[in-house]
Amino acid sequence: MEVSIVIPTLNRLEDLKKCIGALERQDLPKTKFEIIVVDNGSADGTKEFLIAKADAGVLRFLEQGKPGASAARNLGVRSSDARFIAFTDDDCIAEPGWLRTLLAGFRDDGRCAGVGGPILSQNPENVISRFWNSRRVWDNMGREGRTVHIPTMNVLYLRSALLDVGIFNEEIVGVEDIHLSQKIIRKRYDLRYLEGGTVRHRDPTDVRSIYHKCWLSGRGSATIARIYGLKQGRNSPFSRLNLIRSLVIRKGIGDKYVKDRKIPIYDAIAYELLCRVAILATHDGYAYEMKKAKKSQ
């Protein structure tokens, strides 16, 4: 087997059906890849759906009792003997040439650990989804060359490189793929971004979802800070002073997206407001995780 596609899932049956359907339509020969779906304890009919698909020979179904996408992905990686591991999420739809494009774009030079492609929104008609999609310019950070991060929604890794860096840290929530990218770069591997091999993600369409996702990112950032012993206090990007500064002089999120582009005034105003929601939620999540860690000491 050349590629194992690993997908963690939890209570997203309808999304998962679309995701699996798109993977069944890949234009790569079926003998070259397998689909491994790891369920984290779904209670919406997902398990029954996956058992039926597994019985039909469409995929391999695994169950992970430990909560979290990282634990689910790690189980999938350890259960595979393929040369490559491809990751996508249960709310993503891959284009038919997705896997073929990622394989063709992988550089077998001894340093390349992974390649990824564009991630577009399934619902670009929604302004909140457009805002969320605008944040991905920071994920890609390159064109047909080296990048410092590839999201797990659209990536193909060399399995041996994943095992070499220790795959996912199961303590981290929200930004576990960023931490994995950091470990890969620290080991002096290369990550590369491709122009093709697109997946479409079901982006959030309401403010509550934006807040929750960014809150989780804040929690994950706090865990990473503790792992690496990063400085706290005034110098921390999550200090109260820096929070106030970020809310007043907002800079960063989505700036590359809107630079040199004409966007409707409604979008511009919405982005500014949503940026501040994201900043506040990230700081809240960071503070929550730090307090939680302090209490447990």
C-alpha positions, 0 to 999 in steps of 0.5 A: 500500500502506498498511501493511507488516508487517515481521518479522525471523526466525531459526530459528523455523520453527514459531513463524513459521508460526503468526505468518504464519497469524495475519496472513493472518487479519487482518480488514483488506482484503488490498489494504491491507497486505503482509507482509515477512519478513526472514530472518537466515540460518535453517537449519531450513527457514524459507527454503524455507517463505518461498519457497513463501509468497512464490510463493503471493503471501502475503508478500515474502521478503527475506534479510539477511546482516548478523546481528541483528534491527535489520539485518533490520528496517531492510532491511524498512523500506527495502524498503517504500513504505507509509505505515505500518510495523507490527512484530511478532516471529516468535514472536507471534500477532496477534489478527484485529483487530490491524492494524485497531485500530492503524490506527484508533488512530493520531492523524494530528496531525503529532506522532504517530509510532507506536501500540502495543497490549497484549502477552499471554503465549501460555503464562500457565500457566508461572510463569516466563512470568507473571514475564516478562509482568509486566515489560511494565508498564514497556513500556506506561506509559500508557493511551490516552495518551502513553507513552515506549516501545513494544516491536517485538512490537506497534507501528505506526509512521509510516514517515516518522517512522522514517526521520526519526530514523534507524530502528534502530541496528544496533550495539545488541542486546537493547534496540534498540527502547528506543533507537528509542523514545528517539530518537523522543521526543527528536525530540518525536514522540508515542508512544501506547498503545492498549487494543486490538490485542493480540498474544500472545508466546511468553514464556520458560519456563525460567531460562536463557532469562530469563538470556540475554534479560536478558544481551542487554539488559545488552549493549544498555544498555552500547552505549547508554551509550557512544553517549550518553557516560553516566557510569561508575563509582559513579554508574552503575546498573550499578556493583558497588555498585548491583548489590549494592544491587539484589540485596539491596533488590530494587525495580522489576521487576514491582512494578506487576504485583503491587501491589494484586493477590492472587497465589499465594505461590508466584508471589510467591516465584518473582518475587523469585528471578527478579527477582534472576536478571534483575538479575544477568544484566543486569549481567553483559551490561553488564560483558561489553559494556564490557570488549569495547569497552575491548579493541577500543580 
